[in-house]
Amino acid sequence: MSDSRPQSSQQLFTEISSEGQLSVSCKTVAIPQPKPNEVIVKIEAAPINPSDMWPMFGPADLREASFDDENLILKAPVHKSMLMRIKSRLDQALPIGNEGAGTVVAAGDSPQAQALIGKTVGVLTGAVYTEYACVPIQACMLHNEGTTAKQAASSFVNPLTALSMVETMKREGHSALVHTAAASSLGIMLNKICLAEGIDIVNIVRKQEQVDMLSSLGAKHVLNSSAESFKMDLFNAINETGATLAFDAIGGGDVVSDILTAMEAVGSQDAVGFNTYGSEANKQVYIYGGLDFAPTVLNRAYGMTWNIGGWLLMRFLGSLDIKEVLALHKRVADEIDSTFASNFSKEISLKQALEIENVAEYMAKKTGEKYLINPSL
């Protein structure tokens, strides 16, 4: 086994006490000796995704946050009424950071692990906000020669989500889909996949500049939910594409209901006589995000053949066999600087990720503004 590994690492941890105090801190931890099928990765780039923010901060009131610059601890109160909701995590210091990328600097004894030394890999562990990560080789995505850690930083969450959405559509017998918050990095990747495969996609955004941006990339159906004509535009787009599946990143509000209503209006437009139960085609909406924590409002105007459910990437990937997963990995690696290219608005250190002004900016989840942690800064 290679034993040239570093001995310690700076790493971010989050903890919420049973008294209602959030602490996000940077600590020094020992780096373990890798087991036969493990590698040590020097993390050089790790994005702050929306899916990282709830594990990182939970329901803390960040308006009252404070940062101890000397001890590298961010603290914020958590309202007592929220503690039962997060009971399973109370009084535990938990690592954070879903995905990242870097260079393998040490490895266990197995040939598969040894073969990764010196390679650039993406990693998915839930603990990548750290200088060095010890991970099983199964958590690594090997990238092609010449790919940088920054290019590979977002190898998993967005690329595999976009590919898995298309695969879900195919497996469930749909022929087109609707996607909300479609101007995101994920939305752009999903559009590129659909364009390449000849799949119709209806994109829902909230600003005209987002309409213009997606249209410039070749998207045919881009709808502005803020426009007065949105509901009619949605009907027309679904009528043209025949979409009966939607993936919603927003969660709150009535956009899910609007999508189902438009799908029903398209499905029932040629009905004659009594149409008590609506169209026969199943209308499916998967909520996979929570950009809006307001209640999901359902105005029942879409018959009786419909479903709303949650959708998680890791559970979908768990339904695939290893060959299918590795095929997805290879496609991501081969197209990491094209279909799955990611852009970052700011690169920050582990310490800077805890500073109040930076937290406020990346917690705003503004479209096109994603932060990247570089632990070596």
C-alpha positions as CSV (number, residue, x, y, z in Angstrom):
1,M,0.0,0.0,0.0
2,S,1.1,3.5,-0.8
3,D,1.8,5.3,2.5
4,S,2.7,8.8,1.2
5,R,-0.6,10.1,2.5
6,P,-0.9,13.3,4.5
7,Q,-1.5,12.9,8.2
8,S,-4.2,15.5,8.8
9,S,-6.9,17.6,7.1
10,Q,-8.9,20.7,7.6
11,Q,-12.6,19.7,7.3
12,L,-16.0,21.4,7.7
13,F,-18.6,19.9,10.2
14,T,-22.1,20.9,11.1
15,E,-23.9,20.3,14.4
16,I,-27.2,21.4,15.8
17,S,-27.6,21.0,19.6
18,S,-30.8,19.9,21.3
19,E,-30.8,23.4,22.9
20,G,-31.3,24.9,19.4
21,Q,-27.8,26.1,18.4
22,L,-26.3,25.6,15.0
23,S,-22.5,25.4,14.8
24,V,-20.7,25.0,11.4
25,S,-16.9,24.7,12.1
26,C,-13.6,24.0,10.5
27,K,-11.7,21.3,12.4
28,T,-8.4,19.4,12.1
29,V,-9.0,15.7,11.6
30,A,-6.6,12.7,11.2
31,I,-6.5,11.0,7.8
32,P,-7.0,7.3,8.1
33,Q,-4.9,4.7,6.5
34,P,-6.8,3.6,3.4
35,K,-8.2,0.1,3.3
36,P,-7.5,-2.1,0.3
37,N,-10.3,-0.6,-1.9
38,E,-10.0,2.9,-0.7
39,V,-8.1,6.0,-1.9
40,I,-7.0,9.3,-0.5
41,V,-8.1,12.2,-2.7
42,K,-6.7,15.7,-2.4
43,I,-9.9,17.7,-2.8
44,E,-9.3,20.7,-5.1
45,A,-12.8,21.7,-6.0
46,A,-16.2,21.1,-4.4
47,P,-19.4,23.0,-5.4
48,I,-22.0,24.3,-2.9
49,N,-25.2,22.8,-4.4
50,P,-28.7,23.6,-3.2
51,S,-28.8,20.0,-1.9
52,D,-25.8,20.9,0.4
53,M,-27.5,23.8,2.1
54,W,-30.1,22.0,4.2
55,P,-27.5,19.5,5.7
56,M,-25.1,22.4,6.2
57,F,-27.5,24.8,8.0
58,G,-30.8,23.0,8.6
59,P,-33.6,25.3,9.7
60,A,-31.3,27.8,11.5
61,D,-32.1,31.5,11.4
62,L,-29.1,32.8,9.4
63,R,-30.3,36.3,9.9
64,E,-28.9,36.1,13.4
65,A,-25.7,34.2,12.4
66,S,-22.3,35.2,13.8
67,F,-18.8,34.1,12.8
68,D,-15.9,33.5,15.1
69,D,-12.9,34.3,12.9
70,E,-10.3,33.0,15.3
71,N,-11.9,29.6,16.0
72,L,-13.5,29.3,12.5
73,I,-17.1,28.7,13.8
74,L,-20.3,30.0,12.4
75,K,-23.2,30.0,14.9
76,A,-26.9,30.6,14.4
77,P,-30.1,29.9,16.5
78,V,-32.6,27.2,15.6
79,H,-36.2,27.8,16.7
80,K,-37.3,25.2,19.3
81,S,-40.3,24.4,17.2
82,M,-38.1,23.0,14.5
83,L,-36.0,20.7,16.6
84,M,-38.4,17.7,16.4
85,R,-38.2,17.9,12.6
86,I,-34.4,17.3,12.7
87,K,-34.3,15.0,15.8
88,S,-32.1,12.4,14.1
89,R,-29.2,14.8,13.7
90,L,-29.2,16.6,17.0
91,D,-26.0,16.8,19.1
92,Q,-23.9,15.2,16.4
93,A,-20.9,16.8,14.5
94,L,-21.6,15.7,10.9
95,P,-19.4,16.1,7.8
96,I,-20.8,18.0,4.8
97,G,-20.3,18.4,1.1
98,N,-22.0,16.0,-1.3
99,E,-19.5,16.0,-4.2
100,G,-16.2,17.3,-5.3
101,A,-13.1,16.4,-7.3
102,G,-9.3,16.1,-6.9
103,T,-6.2,14.1,-7.3
104,V,-5.7,10.6,-5.8
105,V,-2.5,10.9,-3.7
106,A,-2.5,7.6,-1.9
107,A,-4.3,4.2,-2.2
108,G,-4.9,0.9,-0.5
109,D,-3.4,-2.4,-1.7
110,S,-5.9,-3.5,-4.3
111,P,-4.8,-3.2,-7.9
112,Q,-8.0,-1.2,-8.6
113,A,-7.1,1.4,-5.9
114,Q,-3.4,1.6,-6.9
115,A,-4.4,2.2,-10.5
116,L,-6.0,5.5,-9.5
117,I,-2.9,7.1,-8.0
118,G,-2.2,10.4,-9.7
119,K,-5.6,10.4,-11.5
120,T,-8.3,13.1,-11.4
121,V,-11.5,11.7,-9.9
122,G,-14.9,13.0,-9.0
123,V,-16.1,11.8,-5.6
124,L,-19.6,11.5,-4.1
125,T,-19.3,11.0,-0.3
126,G,-21.3,13.6,1.6
127,A,-18.0,14.7,3.2
128,V,-16.0,16.6,0.6
129,Y,-15.6,20.0,2.3
130,T,-12.2,18.9,3.3
131,E,-8.6,19.1,2.2
132,Y,-8.3,15.3,1.9
133,A,-10.9,12.6,1.7
134,C,-10.5,8.9,2.2
135,V,-13.2,7.2,0.0
136,P,-14.0,3.8,-1.4
137,I,-13.2,3.4,-5.1
138,Q,-16.9,2.9,-5.7
139,A,-17.5,6.5,-4.7
140,C,-15.1,7.7,-7.4
141,M,-15.7,8.7,-11.0
142,L,-12.5,8.4,-13.1
143,H,-12.0,11.3,-15.5
144,N,-10.1,11.3,-18.7
145,E,-6.5,12.5,-19.0
146,G,-6.4,16.3,-19.1
147,T,-9.6,16.9,-17.2
148,T,-9.0,19.4,-14.3
149,A,-10.5,19.1,-10.8
150,K,-12.6,22.2,-11.4
151,Q,-14.1,20.7,-14.6
152,A,-14.8,17.5,-12.7
153,A,-16.2,19.2,-9.5
154,S,-19.8,18.7,-10.5
155,S,-19.6,15.2,-11.9
156,F,-22.4,13.7,-10.0
157,V,-25.3,15.8,-8.7
158,N,-26.3,17.7,-11.9
159,P,-25.0,15.4,-14.7
160,L,-26.4,12.2,-13.2
161,T,-29.7,13.9,-12.2
162,A,-30.2,15.1,-15.8
163,L,-29.3,11.7,-17.3
164,S,-31.5,9.9,-14.8
165,M,-34.5,12.1,-15.5
166,V,-34.4,11.2,-19.1
167,E,-34.0,7.5,-18.2
168,T,-37.0,7.8,-15.8
169,M,-39.0,9.2,-18.7
170,K,-38.1,6.4,-21.0
171,R,-38.7,3.7,-18.4
172,E,-42.1,5.0,-17.5
173,G,-43.3,5.3,-21.1
174,H,-43.4,9.0,-21.5
175,S,-42.2,10.7,-24.6
176,A,-41.5,14.3,-23.5
177,L,-41.1,16.2,-20.2
178,V,-41.5,19.5,-18.4
179,H,-38.9,21.0,-16.2
180,T,-39.1,23.9,-13.8
181,A,-36.3,26.3,-12.7
182,A,-34.9,25.3,-16.1
183,A,-32.3,28.0,-16.4
184,S,-30.2,26.3,-13.7
185,S,-27.0,24.4,-14.4
186,L,-29.0,21.2,-14.3
187,G,-31.6,22.6,-16.6
188,I,-29.0,23.5,-19.2
189,M,-27.5,20.0,-19.0
190,L,-31.0,18.5,-19.4
191,N,-31.7,20.6,-22.4
192,K,-28.4,19.6,-24.1
193,I,-29.2,15.9,-23.5
194,C,-32.8,16.3,-24.9
195,L,-31.5,18.2,-27.9
196,A,-28.9,15.5,-28.6
197,E,-31.5,12.7,-28.3
198,G,-34.4,14.4,-30.1
199,I,-36.6,14.6,-26.9
200,D,-39.1,17.4,-26.6
201,I,-38.7,19.4,-23.3
202,V,-40.8,22.2,-22.0
203,N,-38.7,24.6,-19.9
204,I,-40.3,26.8,-17.3
205,V,-38.3,29.8,-16.0
206,R,-39.2,33.1,-14.3
207,K,-37.4,35.8,-16.2
208,Q,-37.2,37.0,-19.8
209,E,-33.4,36.9,-19.8
210,Q,-33.6,33.2,-18.8
211,V,-35.9,32.7,-21.7
212,D,-33.4,34.4,-24.0
213,M,-30.5,32.4,-22.6
214,L,-32.1,29.0,-23.1
215,S,-33.4,29.9,-26.5
216,S,-29.9,30.9,-27.6
217,L,-28.8,27.4,-26.6
218,G,-31.4,25.8,-29.0
219,A,-34.3,25.2,-26.6
220,K,-37.6,25.3,-28.5
221,H,-40.1,25.6,-25.7
222,V,-39.1,28.1,-23.0
223,L,-41.9,29.6,-20.9
224,N,-41.8,32.6,-18.5
225,S,-43.9,31.8,-15.5
226,S,-44.1,35.6,-14.7
227,A,-45.8,36.3,-18.0
228,E,-49.6,37.0,-18.2
229,S,-49.8,34.4,-21.0
230,F,-48.0,31.7,-19.0
231,K,-51.0,29.3,-18.6
232,M,-51.9,29.5,-22.3
233,D,-48.3,29.2,-23.3
234,L,-48.0,26.1,-21.1
235,F,-51.1,24.5,-22.7
236,N,-49.7,25.2,-26.2
237,A,-46.3,23.8,-25.4
238,I,-47.7,20.6,-23.8
239,N,-50.2,20.3,-26.7
240,E,-47.3,20.4,-29.1
241,T,-44.9,18.1,-27.3
242,G,-47.4,15.7,-25.7
243,A,-45.5,15.9,-22.4
244,T,-47.1,13.9,-19.5
245,L,-44.2,13.9,-17.2
246,A,-42.7,16.8,-15.2
247,F,-39.8,17.4,-12.8
248,D,-40.3,20.2,-10.4
249,A,-37.4,21.9,-8.5
250,I,-39.6,24.5,-6.8
251,G,-41.9,22.5,-4.6
252,G,-44.0,25.4,-3.1
253,G,-46.7,27.3,-4.8
254,D,-49.1,26.3,-7.6
255,V,-46.8,25.5,-10.5
256,V,-47.3,21.7,-10.1
257,S,-51.0,22.3,-10.2
258,D,-50.7,24.5,-13.3
259,I,-48.7,21.8,-15.1
260,L,-51.2,19.0,-14.3
261,T,-54.1,21.3,-15.3
262,A,-52.5,22.0,-18.7
263,M,-51.7,18.3,-19.2
264,E,-55.4,17.5,-18.5
265,A,-56.7,20.3,-20.8
266,V,-54.6,18.8,-23.6
267,G,-55.6,15.3,-22.9
268,S,-59.3,16.1,-22.7
269,Q,-59.6,18.6,-25.5
270,D,-61.2,16.2,-27.9
271,A,-63.6,14.6,-25.3
272,V,-67.3,14.4,-26.1
273,G,-70.2,13.7,-23.7
274,F,-69.5,13.1,-20.1
275,N,-65.8,13.4,-19.1
276,T,-66.3,12.9,-15.3
277,Y,-62.9,11.4,-14.6
278,G,-60.7,13.3,-17.1
279,S,-58.2,12.0,-19.6
280,E,-57.0,8.4,-19.4
281,A,-53.3,9.1,-19.8
282,N,-51.4,9.3,-16.6
283,K,-50.0,12.7,-15.7
284,Q,-46.9,12.4,-13.4
285,V,-45.1,15.2,-11.6
286,Y,-42.0,14.5,-9.5
287,I,-40.9,17.1,-7.0
288,Y,-37.2,16.8,-6.6
289,G,-36.2,20.1,-5.1
290,G,-37.4,22.7,-2.6
291,L,-36.5,26.2,-3.8
292,D,-39.7,27.4,-2.3
293,F,-40.6,26.0,1.1
294,A,-44.2,27.3,0.9
295,P,-47.0,24.7,0.8
296,T,-47.6,22.9,-2.5
297,V,-51.0,24.2,-3.7
298,L,-53.1,21.7,-5.7
299,N,-56.2,23.1,-7.4
300,R,-57.9,19.9,-8.5
301,A,-58.7,20.5,-12.1
302,Y,-57.0,17.6,-13.8
303,G,-59.3,14.6,-13.6
304,M,-58.4,11.4,-11.6
305,T,-55.4,9.9,-13.5
306,W,-52.4,11.7,-12.0
307,N,-49.6,11.2,-9.6
308,I,-47.4,13.5,-7.6
309,G,-44.3,12.1,-5.9
310,G,-40.8,12.8,-4.7
311,W,-37.8,11.8,-6.8
312,L,-34.3,11.3,-5.5
313,L,-31.2,10.7,-7.6
314,M,-29.6,8.2,-5.3
315,R,-32.7,6.0,-5.0
316,F,-33.0,6.0,-8.8
317,L,-29.3,5.0,-9.2
318,G,-29.9,2.3,-6.7
319,S,-32.4,0.7,-9.1
320,L,-29.7,0.3,-11.8
321,D,-27.2,-2.4,-12.1
322,I,-23.5,-1.6,-11.9
323,K,-23.0,-1.7,-15.7
324,E,-25.7,0.9,-16.2
325,V,-24.2,3.1,-13.5
326,L,-20.7,2.8,-15.0
327,A,-22.1,3.7,-18.5
328,L,-23.6,6.9,-17.0
329,H,-20.2,7.7,-15.4
330,K,-18.4,7.2,-18.7
331,R,-20.8,9.5,-20.6
332,V,-20.3,12.2,-17.9
333,A,-16.5,11.9,-18.1
334,D,-16.5,12.0,-21.9
335,E,-18.7,15.1,-22.0
336,I,-17.5,16.9,-18.9
337,D,-16.4,20.0,-20.9
338,S,-19.5,20.1,-23.2
339,T,-22.8,18.6,-22.2
340,F,-21.9,18.6,-18.5
341,A,-19.8,21.7,-18.3
342,S,-20.3,23.7,-15.1
343,N,-19.6,27.4,-14.4
344,F,-18.9,28.9,-11.0
345,S,-19.4,32.5,-10.0
346,K,-16.9,32.5,-7.1
347,E,-14.2,30.3,-5.7
348,I,-13.7,30.4,-1.9
349,S,-11.7,28.7,0.8
350,L,-13.1,26.5,3.6
351,K,-12.9,29.5,6.0
352,Q,-14.6,31.8,3.5
353,A,-17.5,29.3,3.2
354,L,-18.3,30.2,6.8
355,E,-18.1,34.0,6.5
356,I,-21.5,35.6,6.8
357,E,-21.4,37.7,3.6
358,N,-20.5,34.6,1.5
359,V,-23.2,32.5,3.2
360,A,-25.8,35.1,2.5
361,E,-24.8,35.1,-1.2
362,Y,-24.7,31.4,-1.9
363,M,-27.8,30.7,0.2
364,A,-29.8,33.0,-2.1
365,K,-29.6,30.2,-4.7
366,K,-29.5,32.7,-7.6
367,T,-29.7,31.2,-11.0
368,G,-26.2,31.1,-12.6
369,E,-24.4,31.9,-9.4
370,K,-22.8,28.8,-7.9
371,Y,-20.0,28.9,-5.4
372,L,-17.0,26.5,-5.5
373,I,-15.0,25.6,-2.4
374,N,-11.2,25.1,-3.0
375,P,-9.8,23.7,0.2
376,S,-6.3,24.5,-0.9
377,L,-6.9,28.3,-0.8
